[in-house]
Amino acid sequence: MEVTRLYPEKIMDLPDAERGVHVLEIRKCIGCGACARICPNDCIKLVAYSRGNPVKNKKLQYPQIDYGRCMFCGLCVDDCPASCLIMSKQFEISGWNREDIIYDPEDIAVGLYSDQELAELAEEARKAEEEKKRKAAEAAKAKKEKAAKAADEGDKGSGEKAAKKKKAE
């Protein structure tokens, strides 16, 4: 039986329920902020990160985790609607300063986009935004025309009513 563990040369097998450093699947994240809202220690903050998907996450905001405050409760993982935040088995977190253990999206993200993919996604997001604006303009124009038509019919209706009143008199 082994009593003394030879860490870090030999790392013991971790239990299935081990909660280590978070992993962010950047391609799935929608930037909803559910992880930051549910965190009891307020250690998750959404920060700008330009290497994400602008189609899914329009504000390009991703979680930044302060491991000096995190108690590894896993509520952020449980509450994530896109299942993009998961806990890994990596447990080695160290740094000389407090800022060293604040992990940006760059530090925890996996599945990063290439520059070409980012350019394609940016173009797709731009087209989607233009289409959204065009549809909104069409809806506003149709609403305005409908209101004008209703006003015309209202005038006619009041004119007809006035004519009927004259006949009745």
Secondary structure, DSSP 4 states (H G I P E B T S, - for coil): ---S--TTTSPPPPPTT---SEEEETTT-----HHHHH-TT--EEEEE-TTS-TTT-TT-EEEEEETTT-----HHHHH-TT--EEE-S------SSGGGGEE-HHHHEESPPPHHHHHHHHHHHHHHHHHHHHHHHHHHHHHHHHHHHHHHHHHHHHHHHHHHHHHH-
